[in-house]
Amino acid sequence: DSNGTDPDPADPCVFTAGSTADTSNPIWQAADCDGDGETNGTEDMNGSDPTDPCSVSGTATIPDVSDANYAVWAAADCDGDGETNGEEVMNGTEPFDPCSVTNPTIPAPTDENYAVWAAADCDGDGDSNGTDPAPNDPCVFTAGSVADTSNPIWQAADCDGDGDSNGTDPDPADPCVFTAGSTADTSNAIWAAADCDGDGDSNGTDPDPADPCVFTAGSTADTSNPIWQAADCDGDGETNGTEDMNGSDPTDPCSVSGTATIPDVSDANYAVWAAADCDGDGETNGEEVMNGTEPFDPCSVTNPTIPAPTDENYAVWAAADCDGDGDSNGTDPAPNDPCVFTAGSVADTSNPIWQAADCDGDGDSNGTDPDP
């Protein structure tokens, strides 16, 4: 811009719009018109733009506030994060790092240096800001993205909601794998949708999402889940996995694949087994254990009764012949009286109840009577 039209003919950085600099002029070369810390001459020689405060030929640095054109640089937004260089210097953030910002925002594609911000991955989810549906949320990203596990924002988040932050979580995408002692974020949709204990009831609706034996009625267990397999929900002494594999019912304390045994009272679900009546004799398993009778023998009972046909395991009791008169309990008119039976019945002469009775009243008990 000739001196005659130049607003300030002594300042090579003030000129009429559209003027083309004389790059051979030593005054112009010595000036730093864009305030980026590199002289016009250096930038012209090295191929950067002496009019762009965000274009430097070397490493970008923060210029001194006393520099003649610091205001030009300060007004620019070199990292495209929505805050000017000058604002970032005052706020203590890094003006060349699009992820170092006081108030993260999503700049418009038309903003100055948007491309710098768009290429970065500020939340470390592996999806660059420009394509990330939520560039400030490390748990929202385009499918197939691979997280930057060194990113502190990603590390601090808990994407699967298991209470274990991504940085320490053995599997940050699996809400059922976490460091012991973690407390789940029950508001997290990923955690809520999972079924960690394999009881068929998702964590979000499960009364106890860590106990495979506590679930909403009607749930169907995931029999492949190792937590469910290792539990013994019916308290019968066989794990769910063993029963499922062998064909017995893991929800029925009276259905076992091997020999029925009395479980230990310290077992987690002993109460379930104790409340059942496996031999159908009218006394619960727990009552029989306390009374010293045999919970798997319908004829071993403290107070013999005649259970109702609708009672649990009535069929077990009905098939037995407790009084030994040869008439099973279910058809015997008096199943506790060895002298009353259906005609044609053949007595079990080894039965001590029948042996001790004197059915013909001759004073000689059945067991010793030549003809009882």
Steps between C-alpha positions, in 0.01 A plus 500: 500500500675818383574762764244729346207265570642304794315578829835465680792507252750418778322182613526205257211334679250780431392534137206536267311179445613312190859623516775250413811520716847554361657194660850627418456809716711463817251706708216268402723194553591607854142556608267229645165610362295204625656509847580128505863546610655447156603791278340552162832424334545170682149390413533608136829312471366183671165488327261590782253790475624827654142629516359198688578487875428126498744423217861467615800332343635366830343394826203714601572697816313758707641844407579763758212734582736792438548401135380765256230283346415276797137615466481344151612164634286531815184556294550180302389150605786282379369169641140561389354418840276807518722704734746758364872465560489801731213352708690176537816678615299687763313183607811285518400258224712408200421707185649238268310204651134471389433279803635751753216743554310661787150432366489221241262574214435362154619766253327552166664347192535854364700618804865599469726194525203263545706232324757505782230433760318246279813288454560467874339241729449695820306236694731216398226269376679435172253709301637837384307810607376565147319164472429433869126532584606638842864618478515581872352168617745206490210255525325614180677426172467357151484120499838337444702778664799386705552703818822684581558335838762762590245783485423622854140595411433149371681346798290696751168403342304185583341412168347167603369633831649226717650749743854435378644782286622408152861551601492227766218281367628162370235526227359855472235390250360219718286612797539157656880511518648741752745545786375348826325752723364714216149641544294505183344814353143372491395787272736382224300350214774251404520365855121495536454298180756234596424190706816454701383213721339309214161456668313625195407828668694804373695700758260792471198298615672230707435541876857381559707516177795325666300200626396248231244355741305824543303618198165622372243221465488354151867559419679227304857438609798525266632151569832586332578770757780379732362697798162330464666162443708527820201587721267251669170684485285223646748426778500125439879466498538484122597804296265634235752408232524140616123463512453663161762270347360186663132573438372573851321824586728773646194682640357196683674408829352152475637432149865388497704316241691294755417364845291738710694623802433745782683824411700697752302763692767755403424458130376821335158361411454246780176680590353412158570132554392513866160645404426215259348162592689260275341182633149644508432385857363836618815613681752730329858389442617752757257374764613144442868595534422672831285208620748233396277333243599425141388771251517259206295222664122560501465244780753673728303777665435638847122525468359275227217666307315443178607779263260643242538380140578860404794520741856533371647157422181318604588237240816405694298439816216330312732244341645390835346240732579640842305246708627202297158351437568463128263783411678820392418816695309652208244216486515378862179589694721549808859549387630510858315185614659172382178315576280699262563455130347434162398137454763291328794698632811300592677627811864603508604270785831684540321823596547566875162676531323198355713264709417682824123497437264216599248508222306186606500603868627168626763661719778393266645784289498454124878461494498188722144368433506172300184630329459875555 
